[in-house]
């Protein structure tokens, strides 16, 4: 089982910003995020979309996000 539970994209983005990610640029719902020491990450979700546990785990691997950060 996974520790992740579904979350709204707006909550996930807020969690990413709390751990040091910032929006480098945006076009529509595609946001390119940057953080020192990490490669850029494209966050391409509309704010009200529900992101499932498997996708959250993938985002966590690429960004360092943990379930406690959301």
Biopython code that builds the backbone (N, CA, C, O; Angstrom):
import numpy as np
from Bio.PDB.StructureBuilder import StructureBuilder

atoms = [
    (1, "UNK", "N", (0.834, -1.197, 0.000)),
    (1, "UNK", "CA", (0.000, 0.000, 0.000)),
    (1, "UNK", "C", (0.870, 1.248, 0.000)),
    (1, "UNK", "O", (2.039, 1.223, 0.385)),
    (2, "UNK", "N", (0.275, 2.311, -0.433)),
    (2, "UNK", "CA", (0.980, 3.581, -0.505)),
    (2, "UNK", "C", (0.511, 4.517, 0.606)),
    (2, "UNK", "O", (-0.621, 4.413, 1.078)),
    (3, "UNK", "N", (1.374, 5.415, 1.013)),
    (3, "UNK", "CA", (1.021, 6.406, 2.042)),
    (3, "UNK", "C", (0.227, 7.549, 1.444)),
    (3, "UNK", "O", (-0.455, 8.279, 2.164)),
    (4, "UNK", "N", (0.311, 7.711, 0.127)),
    (4, "UNK", "CA", (-0.314, 8.842, -0.551)),
    (4, "UNK", "C", (-1.824, 8.674, -0.619)),
    (4, "UNK", "O", (-2.321, 7.562, -0.799)),
    (5, "UNK", "N", (-2.547, 9.762, -0.476)),
    (5, "UNK", "CA", (-3.984, 9.759, -0.735)),
    (5, "UNK", "C", (-4.260, 10.834, -1.782)),
    (5, "UNK", "O", (-3.473, 11.768, -1.932)),
    (6, "UNK", "N", (-5.342, 10.712, -2.488)),
    (6, "UNK", "CA", (-5.673, 11.667, -3.557)),
    (6, "UNK", "C", (-5.734, 13.087, -3.010)),
    (6, "UNK", "O", (-6.173, 13.322, -1.885)),
    (7, "UNK", "N", (-5.284, 14.022, -3.832)),
    (7, "UNK", "CA", (-5.298, 15.440, -3.443)),
    (7, "UNK", "C", (-5.588, 16.305, -4.658)),
    (7, "UNK", "O", (-5.319, 15.916, -5.794)),
    (8, "UNK", "N", (-6.130, 17.461, -4.407)),
    (8, "UNK", "CA", (-6.357, 18.431, -5.478)),
    (8, "UNK", "C", (-5.010, 18.968, -5.954)),
    (8, "UNK", "O", (-4.071, 19.097, -5.169)),
    (9, "UNK", "N", (-4.925, 19.278, -7.235)),
    (9, "UNK", "CA", (-3.683, 19.788, -7.807)),
    (9, "UNK", "C", (-3.249, 21.086, -7.138)),
    (9, "UNK", "O", (-2.053, 21.323, -6.972)),
    (10, "UNK", "N", (-4.196, 21.921, -6.755)),
    (10, "UNK", "CA", (-3.848, 23.188, -6.100)),
    (10, "UNK", "C", (-3.153, 22.935, -4.759)),
    (10, "UNK", "O", (-2.247, 23.680, -4.387)),
    (11, "UNK", "N", (-3.567, 21.889, -4.029)),
    (11, "UNK", "CA", (-2.930, 21.541, -2.760)),
    (11, "UNK", "C", (-1.518, 21.003, -2.992)),
    (11, "UNK", "O", (-0.598, 21.303, -2.232)),
    (12, "UNK", "N", (-1.359, 20.211, -4.042)),
    (12, "UNK", "CA", (-0.048, 19.649, -4.363)),
    (12, "UNK", "C", (0.919, 20.772, -4.734)),
    (12, "UNK", "O", (2.059, 20.798, -4.272)),
    (13, "UNK", "N", (0.455, 21.690, -5.566)),
    (13, "UNK", "CA", (1.294, 22.823, -5.965)),
    (13, "UNK", "C", (1.685, 23.663, -4.747)),
    (13, "UNK", "O", (2.830, 24.104, -4.644)),
    (14, "UNK", "N", (0.760, 23.883, -3.840)),
    (14, "UNK", "CA", (1.057, 24.639, -2.619)),
    (14, "UNK", "C", (2.113, 23.906, -1.783)),
    (14, "UNK", "O", (3.004, 24.537, -1.214)),
    (15, "UNK", "N", (2.012, 22.589, -1.711)),
    (15, "UNK", "CA", (3.003, 21.789, -0.988)),
    (15, "UNK", "C", (4.379, 21.892, -1.619)),
    (15, "UNK", "O", (5.386, 22.000, -0.919)),
    (16, "UNK", "N", (4.420, 21.858, -2.947)),
    (16, "UNK", "CA", (5.692, 22.005, -3.652)),
    (16, "UNK", "C", (6.316, 23.368, -3.377)),
    (16, "UNK", "O", (7.529, 23.476, -3.196)),
    (17, "UNK", "N", (5.495, 24.393, -3.347)),
    (17, "UNK", "CA", (6.009, 25.734, -3.078)),
    (17, "UNK", "C", (6.514, 25.861, -1.640)),
    (17, "UNK", "O", (7.477, 26.584, -1.382)),
    (18, "UNK", "N", (5.871, 25.165, -0.710)),
    (18, "UNK", "CA", (6.322, 25.197, 0.686)),
    (18, "UNK", "C", (7.701, 24.568, 0.859)),
    (18, "UNK", "O", (8.461, 24.983, 1.734)),
    (19, "UNK", "N", (8.038, 23.559, 0.027)),
    (19, "UNK", "CA", (9.341, 22.899, 0.180)),
    (19, "UNK", "C", (10.417, 23.539, -0.699)),
    (19, "UNK", "O", (11.527, 23.015, -0.797)),
    (20, "UNK", "N", (10.100, 24.658, -1.331)),
    (20, "UNK", "CA", (11.136, 25.401, -2.023)),
    (20, "UNK", "C", (11.009, 25.526, -3.531)),
    (20, "UNK", "O", (11.843, 26.185, -4.151)),
    (21, "UNK", "N", (10.000, 24.922, -4.147)),
    (21, "UNK", "CA", (9.800, 25.047, -5.583)),
    (21, "UNK", "C", (9.120, 26.384, -5.871)),
    (21, "UNK", "O", (8.302, 26.855, -5.081)),
    (22, "UNK", "N", (9.460, 26.980, -6.992)),
    (22, "UNK", "CA", (8.799, 28.211, -7.418)),
    (22, "UNK", "C", (8.471, 28.103, -8.899)),
    (22, "UNK", "O", (9.084, 27.325, -9.630)),
    (23, "UNK", "N", (7.500, 28.890, -9.329)),
    (23, "UNK", "CA", (7.068, 28.851, -10.723)),
    (23, "UNK", "C", (8.047, 29.688, -11.547)),
    (23, "UNK", "O", (8.211, 30.886, -11.319)),
    (24, "UNK", "N", (8.686, 29.035, -12.498)),
    (24, "UNK", "CA", (9.634, 29.706, -13.386)),
    (24, "UNK", "C", (8.887, 30.392, -14.522)),
    (24, "UNK", "O", (9.160, 31.545, -14.856)),
    (25, "UNK", "N", (7.932, 29.660, -15.113)),
    (25, "UNK", "CA", (7.076, 30.224, -16.150)),
    (25, "UNK", "C", (5.816, 29.388, -16.244)),
    (25, "UNK", "O", (5.766, 28.259, -15.757)),
    (26, "UNK", "N", (4.790, 29.959, -16.881)),
    (26, "UNK", "CA", (3.505, 29.279, -16.999)),
    (26, "UNK", "C", (2.861, 29.627, -18.325)),
    (26, "UNK", "O", (2.914, 30.769, -18.781)),
    (27, "UNK", "N", (2.251, 28.625, -18.935)),
    (27, "UNK", "CA", (1.441, 28.825, -20.126)),
    (27, "UNK", "C", (0.230, 27.918, -19.991)),
    (27, "UNK", "O", (0.342, 26.699, -20.116)),
    (28, "UNK", "N", (-0.925, 28.514, -19.736)),
    (28, "UNK", "CA", (-2.124, 27.721, -19.475)),
    (28, "UNK", "C", (-1.979, 26.995, -18.155)),
    (28, "UNK", "O", (-1.639, 27.599, -17.137)),
    (29, "UNK", "N", (-2.239, 25.683, -18.173)),
    (29, "UNK", "CA", (-2.125, 24.904, -16.944)),
    (29, "UNK", "C", (-0.731, 24.293, -16.787)),
    (29, "UNK", "O", (-0.462, 23.638, -15.780)),
    (30, "UNK", "N", (0.147, 24.492, -17.751)),
    (30, "UNK", "CA", (1.498, 23.957, -17.677)),
    (30, "UNK", "C", (2.405, 24.954, -16.950)),
    (30, "UNK", "O", (2.637, 26.069, -17.420)),
    (31, "UNK", "N", (2.905, 24.523, -15.801)),
    (31, "UNK", "CA", (3.807, 25.361, -15.023)),
    (31, "UNK", "C", (5.169, 24.683, -14.979)),
    (31, "UNK", "O", (5.263, 23.495, -14.671)),
    (32, "UNK", "N", (6.211, 25.423, -15.281)),
    (32, "UNK", "CA", (7.572, 24.907, -15.143)),
    (32, "UNK", "C", (8.071, 25.392, -13.790)),
    (32, "UNK", "O", (8.162, 26.593, -13.537)),
    (33, "UNK", "N", (8.394, 24.431, -12.924)),
    (33, "UNK", "CA", (8.836, 24.755, -11.573)),
    (33, "UNK", "C", (10.348, 24.638, -11.485)),
    (33, "UNK", "O", (10.951, 23.815, -12.172)),
    (34, "UNK", "N", (10.961, 25.457, -10.643)),
    (34, "UNK", "CA", (12.403, 25.397, -10.444)),
    (34, "UNK", "C", (12.718, 25.355, -8.956)),
    (34, "UNK", "O", (11.984, 25.884, -8.120)),
    (35, "UNK", "N", (13.843, 24.701, -8.658)),
    (35, "UNK", "CA", (14.344, 24.639, -7.282)),
    (35, "UNK", "C", (15.844, 24.413, -7.366)),
    (35, "UNK", "O", (16.306, 23.586, -8.151)),
    (36, "UNK", "N", (16.591, 25.126, -6.579)),
    (36, "UNK", "CA", (18.040, 25.010, -6.594)),
    (36, "UNK", "C", (18.456, 23.573, -6.283)),
    (36, "UNK", "O", (17.989, 22.975, -5.314)),
    (37, "UNK", "N", (19.343, 23.029, -7.123)),
    (37, "UNK", "CA", (19.845, 21.677, -6.906)),
    (37, "UNK", "C", (18.991, 20.581, -7.529)),
    (37, "UNK", "O", (19.337, 19.405, -7.423)),
    (38, "UNK", "N", (17.890, 20.935, -8.171)),
    (38, "UNK", "CA", (16.985, 19.973, -8.791)),
    (38, "UNK", "C", (16.759, 20.381, -10.249)),
    (38, "UNK", "O", (16.805, 21.566, -10.578)),
    (39, "UNK", "N", (16.511, 19.386, -11.132)),
    (39, "UNK", "CA", (16.141, 19.765, -12.502)),
    (39, "UNK", "C", (14.737, 20.367, -12.515)),
    (39, "UNK", "O", (13.923, 20.076, -11.639)),
    (40, "UNK", "N", (14.460, 21.200, -13.504)),
    (40, "UNK", "CA", (13.121, 21.787, -13.630)),
    (40, "UNK", "C", (12.076, 20.687, -13.715)),
    (40, "UNK", "O", (12.357, 19.594, -14.208)),
    (41, "UNK", "N", (10.868, 20.973, -13.233)),
    (41, "UNK", "CA", (9.770, 20.005, -13.261)),
    (41, "UNK", "C", (8.548, 20.674, -13.875)),
    (41, "UNK", "O", (8.177, 21.781, -13.484)),
    (42, "UNK", "N", (7.922, 19.999, -14.842)),
    (42, "UNK", "CA", (6.712, 20.520, -15.478)),
    (42, "UNK", "C", (5.509, 19.973, -14.723)),
    (42, "UNK", "O", (5.281, 18.764, -14.688)),
    (43, "UNK", "N", (4.747, 20.871, -14.124)),
    (43, "UNK", "CA", (3.527, 20.520, -13.393)),
    (43, "UNK", "C", (2.361, 20.911, -14.285)),
    (43, "UNK", "O", (2.058, 22.096, -14.427)),
    (44, "UNK", "N", (1.698, 19.917, -14.893)),
    (44, "UNK", "CA", (0.693, 20.182, -15.934)),
    (44, "UNK", "C", (-0.691, 19.703, -15.514)),
    (44, "UNK", "O", (-1.277, 18.835, -16.161)),
    (45, "UNK", "N", (-1.207, 20.266, -14.438)),
    (45, "UNK", "CA", (-2.533, 19.905, -13.944)),
    (45, "UNK", "C", (-3.360, 21.167, -13.724)),
    (45, "UNK", "O", (-2.837, 22.193, -13.290)),
    (46, "UNK", "N", (-4.646, 21.085, -14.024)),
    (46, "UNK", "CA", (-5.562, 22.172, -13.676)),
    (46, "UNK", "C", (-5.762, 22.143, -12.171)),
    (46, "UNK", "O", (-5.716, 21.074, -11.563)),
    (47, "UNK", "N", (-5.984, 23.306, -11.558)),
    (47, "UNK", "CA", (-6.037, 23.418, -10.107)),
    (47, "UNK", "C", (-7.072, 22.519, -9.434)),
    (47, "UNK", "O", (-6.823, 22.009, -8.341)),
    (48, "UNK", "N", (-8.220, 22.318, -10.063)),
    (48, "UNK", "CA", (-9.302, 21.563, -9.422)),
    (48, "UNK", "C", (-9.249, 20.059, -9.689)),
    (48, "UNK", "O", (-10.091, 19.316, -9.185)),
    (49, "UNK", "N", (-8.276, 19.605, -10.473)),
    (49, "UNK", "CA", (-8.157, 18.183, -10.810)),
    (49, "UNK", "C", (-7.673, 17.405, -9.593)),
    (49, "UNK", "O", (-6.792, 17.859, -8.863)),
    (50, "UNK", "N", (-8.255, 16.233, -9.383)),
    (50, "UNK", "CA", (-7.851, 15.339, -8.302)),
    (50, "UNK", "C", (-6.700, 14.471, -8.811)),
    (50, "UNK", "O", (-6.841, 13.798, -9.832)),
    (51, "UNK", "N", (-5.575, 14.481, -8.118)),
    (51, "UNK", "CA", (-4.417, 13.675, -8.500)),
    (51, "UNK", "C", (-4.391, 12.439, -7.604)),
    (51, "UNK", "O", (-4.446, 12.546, -6.379)),
    (52, "UNK", "N", (-4.306, 11.275, -8.226)),
    (52, "UNK", "CA", (-4.342, 10.011, -7.496)),
    (52, "UNK", "C", (-3.023, 9.653, -6.833)),
    (52, "UNK", "O", (-2.002, 10.293, -7.082)),
    (53, "UNK", "N", (-3.047, 8.623, -5.985)),
    (53, "UNK", "CA", (-1.861, 8.225, -5.219)),
    (53, "UNK", "C", (-0.666, 7.817, -6.082)),
    (53, "UNK", "O", (0.470, 8.157, -5.751)),
    (54, "UNK", "N", (-0.897, 7.105, -7.167)),
    (54, "UNK", "CA", (0.223, 6.662, -8.005)),
    (54, "UNK", "C", (0.937, 7.846, -8.649)),
    (54, "UNK", "O", (2.166, 7.885, -8.694)),
    (55, "UNK", "N", (0.171, 8.802, -9.143)),
    (55, "UNK", "CA", (0.781, 9.981, -9.753)),
    (55, "UNK", "C", (1.469, 10.825, -8.693)),
    (55, "UNK", "O", (2.531, 11.389, -8.960)),
    (56, "UNK", "N", (0.901, 10.927, -7.510)),
    (56, "UNK", "CA", (1.548, 11.676, -6.434)),
    (56, "UNK", "C", (2.891, 11.051, -6.057)),
    (56, "UNK", "O", (3.854, 11.766, -5.778)),
    (57, "UNK", "N", (2.955, 9.729, -6.049)),
    (57, "UNK", "CA", (4.216, 9.050, -5.750)),
    (57, "UNK", "C", (5.259, 9.371, -6.822)),
    (57, "UNK", "O", (6.433, 9.566, -6.509)),
    (58, "UNK", "N", (4.831, 9.425, -8.083)),
    (58, "UNK", "CA", (5.751, 9.777, -9.167)),
    (58, "UNK", "C", (6.242, 11.212, -9.027)),
    (58, "UNK", "O", (7.425, 11.495, -9.216)),
    (59, "UNK", "N", (5.319, 12.118, -8.693)),
    (59, "UNK", "CA", (5.698, 13.523, -8.481)),
    (59, "UNK", "C", (6.697, 13.610, -7.324)),
    (59, "UNK", "O", (7.673, 14.358, -7.388)),
    (60, "UNK", "N", (6.444, 12.844, -6.279)),
    (60, "UNK", "CA", (7.333, 12.840, -5.122)),
    (60, "UNK", "C", (8.745, 12.392, -5.456)),
    (60, "UNK", "O", (9.713, 12.954, -4.945)),
    (61, "UNK", "N", (8.869, 11.391, -6.304)),
    (61, "UNK", "CA", (10.203, 10.917, -6.702)),
    (61, "UNK", "C", (10.981, 11.985, -7.453)),
    (61, "UNK", "O", (12.191, 12.120, -7.271)),
    (62, "UNK", "N", (10.290, 12.742, -8.294)),
    (62, "UNK", "CA", (10.961, 13.760, -9.113)),
    (62, "UNK", "C", (11.226, 15.068, -8.383)),
    (62, "UNK", "O", (12.120, 15.824, -8.763)),
    (63, "UNK", "N", (10.437, 15.343, -7.318)),
    (63, "UNK", "CA", (10.503, 16.660, -6.675)),
    (63, "UNK", "C", (10.910, 16.643, -5.203)),
    (63, "UNK", "O", (11.221, 17.693, -4.641)),
    (64, "UNK", "N", (10.913, 15.468, -4.569)),
    (64, "UNK", "CA", (11.221, 15.412, -3.148)),
    (64, "UNK", "C", (10.013, 15.657, -2.262)),
    (64, "UNK", "O", (10.151, 15.780, -1.045)),
    (65, "UNK", "N", (8.825, 15.729, -2.859)),
    (65, "UNK", "CA", (7.589, 15.936, -2.100)),
    (65, "UNK", "C", (7.251, 14.680, -1.306)),
    (65, "UNK", "O", (7.422, 13.569, -1.806)),
    (66, "UNK", "N", (6.776, 14.843, -0.078)),
    (66, "UNK", "CA", (6.336, 13.728, 0.739)),
    (66, "UNK", "C", (4.873, 13.922, 1.108)),
    (66, "UNK", "O", (4.361, 15.037, 1.009)),
    (67, "UNK", "N", (4.181, 12.854, 1.535)),
    (67, "UNK", "CA", (2.770, 13.005, 1.929)),
    (67, "UNK", "C", (2.563, 14.038, 3.029)),
    (67, "UNK", "O", (1.506, 14.665, 3.092)),
    (68, "UNK", "N", (3.552, 14.224, 3.896)),
    (68, "UNK", "CA", (3.427, 15.202, 4.988)),
    (68, "UNK", "C", (3.487, 16.647, 4.494)),
    (68, "UNK", "O", (3.049, 17.560, 5.194)),
    (69, "UNK", "N", (4.026, 16.857, 3.291)),
    (69, "UNK", "CA", (4.153, 18.212, 2.746)),
    (69, "UNK", "C", (2.849, 18.759, 2.201)),
    (69, "UNK", "O", (2.706, 19.970, 2.029)),
    (70, "UNK", "N", (1.897, 17.880, 1.929)),
    (70, "UNK", "CA", (0.619, 18.316, 1.323)),
    (70, "UNK", "C", (-0.363, 18.718, 2.412)),
    (70, "UNK", "O", (-1.490, 19.112, 2.113)),
]
sb = StructureBuilder()
sb.init_structure("model")
sb.init_model(0)
sb.init_chain("A")
sb.init_seg("    ")
for serial, (resi, resn, name, xyz) in enumerate(atoms, 1):
    if name == "N":
        sb.init_residue(resn, " ", resi, " ")
    sb.init_atom(name, np.array(xyz, "f"), 0.0, 1.0, " ", f" {name:<3s}", serial, name[0])
structure = sb.get_structure()
